[in-house]
Amino acid sequence: MNSATQSSPTTVGSAKTIKPRSTFRLLLQNRLAALGLFFIVMWTVAALVAPLVAPYAPNAPDTSIKLQAPSAEHWFGTDNFGRDIFSRVLYGAQISIWTGLIAVGISFCIGVPLGGIAAYYGGVTGNVIMRVMDTLLAFPSLVLAMAIAASIGPGLISAMIAVGIVGIPEFARLMFGQTVSLREKEFVEACRATGVKDSIILFRHIFPNALAPLLVRATLGMGFAILTAASLSFLGLGVKPPISEWGAMISEGREYIISGEWWLVTFPGLAIATSILGFNLLGDGLRDVLDPRLRSSR
């Protein structure tokens, strides 16, 4: 009895062997992860301070200055309605960051419990849950997001929900695999022997030990969510004009590329590329830092 109860805290605590300070220090030592963190911080700050630093109202048209090239007055130029692109890119960061956070939150909060329940209980319940997840994974992500967004109706909320639903199977499968590998561990057996409820075992003991790969997946999922949401807006299934959103800005400016107004799509495109690159690099860095083999080598 005593030995069984003592084994549980040791194993459960393994998910917390890396302290936040040491994790952050190791991330900064990884140059690519540090670059990714820089891009993320840059766009997060831009989203927060956009109302304070944007030189112009993002949706205020002025046809007298439309399609002006980048200059000292308009750093990123103006669009076909005379709106300042720099201001619109700053405000677009708000939409993209919030869309990514809410979409990943939906995927995480639904996919993780489903995957854990399917793996822990198994049987008919587990088979039904995972077959549904496999069905969702059978569709290309963008096609599925388009179908969901079209069924709900265009708009920011529908884009968040569509991207969130598309990401659920990835979290469910990841949690499923982690739970399968942990449910027969000694600390889980010890909890069962002492009469601990299944729900407590799953979410208080198994979930913390599976948190590291889930955090990596969530970080990578942010980049995917931003890209998918921008794609939906580009196709007219996301944010409605005149709201400033990077994908919608590219959609509005693409017809002017041939006539030489390259800045209409270049700067929103760079915003999408650097934000996605930032989350991908940070996710790779987190994976290296949270890898147990890497921890033991350090």
C-alpha positions in Angstrom: 0.0 0.0 0.0 2.7 2.5 1.0 5.0 1.6 -1.9 2.1 1.9 -4.4 1.1 5.3 -3.2 4.6 6.5 -3.2 5.2 5.6 -6.8 2.4 7.8 -8.1 3.8 11.2 -7.2 7.2 10.3 -8.6 5.8 9.4 -12.0 3.2 12.1 -12.2 5.8 14.6 -11.3 7.9 13.7 -14.3 5.8 16.0 -16.4 7.1 18.9 -14.3 10.8 18.1 -14.3 11.4 21.2 -16.5 10.8 24.4 -14.7 9.4 27.4 -16.7 12.6 29.4 -16.3 14.9 26.5 -17.5 12.5 25.8 -20.4 12.6 29.5 -21.5 16.4 29.5 -21.1 16.8 26.4 -23.3 14.4 28.0 -25.9 16.5 31.1 -26.1 19.6 28.9 -26.6 18.0 27.5 -29.7 18.5 30.2 -32.3 15.6 29.1 -34.5 13.2 28.9 -31.6 14.4 32.3 -30.4 13.7 33.7 -33.9 10.2 32.1 -33.8 9.6 33.6 -30.4 10.6 37.0 -31.7 8.1 36.9 -34.6 5.3 35.8 -32.2 6.1 38.5 -29.7 6.3 41.1 -32.5 2.9 40.3 -33.9 1.3 39.9 -30.4 2.6 43.4 -29.5 1.4 44.7 -32.8 -2.1 43.4 -32.1 -2.1 44.9 -28.6 -0.9 48.4 -29.5 -2.5 48.7 -33.0 -5.1 51.3 -31.8 -2.3 53.3 -30.3 0.4 53.3 -33.0 -1.6 52.9 -36.2 -1.2 56.2 -38.1 -4.5 56.0 -39.8 -7.9 54.5 -39.3 -7.7 51.0 -40.9 -11.1 51.2 -42.7 -11.3 54.9 -43.6 -11.2 55.2 -47.5 -9.6 58.2 -49.3 -9.8 57.8 -53.0 -7.6 60.7 -53.6 -4.6 58.7 -52.4 -5.5 55.2 -53.7 -2.8 52.8 -54.9 0.1 54.9 -53.7 3.4 53.1 -53.4 5.2 52.8 -50.0 6.5 56.2 -48.9 7.4 58.1 -45.8 3.8 59.0 -45.3 2.4 55.6 -46.0 5.0 53.0 -45.1 3.3 50.1 -46.8 1.5 52.2 -49.4 -2.3 52.4 -49.8 -4.9 50.1 -51.3 -7.5 50.5 -54.0 -9.7 52.5 -51.6 -6.9 54.7 -50.3 -6.7 52.9 -47.0 -3.3 52.8 -45.3 -1.9 49.2 -45.6 0.4 49.5 -42.6 -2.5 50.4 -40.3 -4.6 47.5 -41.8 -1.7 45.0 -41.3 -1.5 46.1 -37.6 -5.2 45.6 -37.1 -5.1 42.4 -39.0 -2.8 41.0 -36.4 -5.6 41.3 -33.9 -7.9 39.1 -36.0 -5.3 36.5 -36.8 -4.0 36.1 -33.2 -7.5 35.9 -31.8 -8.6 33.5 -34.5 -5.6 31.2 -33.8 -6.1 31.3 -30.0 -9.8 30.6 -30.1 -9.6 27.9 -32.8 -6.8 26.1 -31.0 -8.7 26.4 -27.8 -11.7 24.7 -29.4 -9.6 21.9 -30.8 -7.7 21.4 -27.5 -10.8 21.5 -25.2 -12.8 19.0 -27.3 -10.1 16.8 -28.8 -8.1 16.1 -25.7 -11.0 14.8 -23.6 -12.3 12.7 -26.5 -8.9 11.1 -27.1 -8.3 10.5 -23.4 -11.8 8.9 -22.9 -11.4 6.8 -26.1 -8.0 5.4 -25.0 -8.8 4.9 -21.3 -12.1 3.2 -21.6 -11.7 1.6 -25.0 -14.4 -0.8 -26.2 -17.3 0.5 -28.2 -17.0 4.0 -26.8 -13.3 4.3 -27.9 -14.0 2.8 -31.3 -16.9 5.1 -32.1 -14.9 8.2 -31.0 -11.8 7.3 -33.0 -13.7 6.3 -36.1 -15.3 9.7 -36.1 -11.9 11.3 -35.8 -10.6 9.1 -38.6 -13.5 10.3 -40.8 -12.7 13.9 -40.2 -9.0 13.3 -41.0 -10.0 11.7 -44.3 -11.0 15.1 -45.7 -8.3 17.6 -46.6 -8.2 20.2 -43.8 -8.9 23.3 -46.0 -11.8 21.5 -47.8 -13.4 20.5 -44.5 -12.9 24.0 -43.1 -14.6 25.4 -46.2 -17.5 23.1 -45.9 -18.1 23.9 -42.3 -17.7 27.6 -42.8 -20.0 27.6 -45.8 -22.7 25.7 -43.8 -22.5 28.1 -40.9 -22.2 31.2 -43.1 -19.3 33.6 -43.7 -17.9 35.6 -40.8 -15.2 35.7 -38.2 -17.1 33.4 -35.7 -17.7 30.8 -38.4 -14.1 30.9 -39.4 -13.0 30.3 -35.8 -15.4 27.4 -35.4 -14.5 25.8 -38.7 -10.8 25.9 -38.0 -11.4 24.7 -34.4 -13.4 21.7 -35.6 -10.8 20.8 -38.2 -8.1 20.6 -35.5 -10.0 18.4 -33.1 -8.8 15.0 -34.6 -5.1 15.9 -34.3 -5.4 16.6 -30.6 -7.7 13.5 -30.1 -5.2 11.2 -31.8 -2.3 12.6 -29.9 -4.0 12.3 -26.6 -5.2 8.8 -27.5 -1.6 7.7 -28.1 -0.3 9.3 -24.9 -3.1 7.7 -22.8 -2.6 4.3 -24.3 1.1 4.4 -23.3 0.4 5.7 -19.8 -2.7 3.8 -18.7 -0.8 0.7 -17.8 1.9 2.5 -15.9 2.5 1.7 -12.2 1.2 5.0 -10.9 -2.1 4.5 -12.7 -2.4 0.9 -11.4 -1.7 2.3 -7.9 -4.4 4.9 -8.3 -6.9 2.2 -9.4 -5.9 0.0 -6.4 -6.6 2.8 -4.0 -10.0 3.4 -5.4 -9.4 6.7 -7.2 -12.1 7.5 -9.7 -11.4 7.1 -13.4 -12.1 10.7 -14.2 -9.5 11.8 -11.6 -7.0 9.3 -12.9 -7.5 10.5 -16.5 -7.4 14.3 -15.9 -5.3 14.7 -12.8 -2.6 12.0 -13.4 -2.5 11.0 -17.1 -3.2 14.4 -18.6 -0.3 16.2 -16.9 2.1 13.5 -18.2 0.7 14.0 -21.7 0.8 17.8 -21.6 4.3 18.3 -23.1 3.4 16.9 -26.6 0.0 18.6 -26.4 1.6 22.0 -25.9 3.9 21.4 -28.8 0.9 20.5 -31.0 -1.0 23.5 -29.8 1.9 25.8 -30.7 2.1 24.3 -34.2 -1.7 24.4 -34.4 -1.6 28.2 -34.0 0.3 28.5 -37.3 -2.1 26.2 -39.0 -5.1 28.1 -37.6 -3.8 31.4 -38.8 -3.1 30.0 -42.3 -6.5 28.3 -42.6 -8.4 31.3 -41.4 -6.5 33.5 -43.9 -7.3 31.0 -46.6 -11.0 31.1 -45.7 -11.0 34.9 -45.8 -9.2 34.8 -49.1 -11.9 32.6 -50.5 -14.7 34.8 -49.1 -15.7 32.4 -46.4 -14.1 34.2 -43.5 -14.0 37.8 -42.4 -16.2 40.1 -44.3 -15.0 43.4 -45.8 -14.0 46.0 -44.8 -12.6 44.4 -41.6 -8.8 44.3 -41.8 -7.7 40.7 -42.2 -4.5 39.5 -43.9 -6.2 36.9 -46.1 -8.9 39.3 -47.2 -6.3 41.9 -47.9 -4.5 39.6 -50.3 -7.8 38.7 -51.9 -8.6 42.3 -52.5 -5.2 43.2 -53.9 -4.5 40.2 -56.1 -6.1 41.7 -59.2 -3.7 44.7 -59.0 -0.5 42.6 -59.1 -0.4 42.6 -62.9 -0.6 46.4 -63.1 2.4 46.7 -60.7 0.9 47.4 -57.3 2.9 44.7 -55.6 2.6 46.2 -52.1 -1.1 45.3 -51.8 -0.3 41.6 -51.4 3.3 41.6 -50.3 3.0 43.1 -46.8 -0.1 41.0 -45.8 1.6 38.0 -47.2 4.8 38.7 -45.2 2.7 39.1 -42.1 1.1 35.7 -42.7 4.4 34.0 -43.5 6.3 35.4 -40.5 3.6 34.6 -38.0 3.2 31.1 -39.2 7.0 30.7 -39.3 7.2 32.0 -35.8 4.8 29.4 -34.3 6.4 26.6 -36.3 9.9 27.4 -35.2 8.7 27.8 -31.6 6.9 24.5 -31.8 10.0 22.7 -33.0 12.0 24.3 -30.3 9.5 23.3 -27.6 9.6 19.7 -28.9 13.4 19.6 -28.5 13.3 21.2 -25.0 10.6 18.9 -23.8 12.1 15.7 -25.3 13.1 13.5 -22.3 16.2 12.3 -24.1 17.3 15.9 -24.6 16.6 16.7 -20.9 18.7 13.8 -19.7 21.6 14.8 -22.0 21.5 18.3 -20.5 
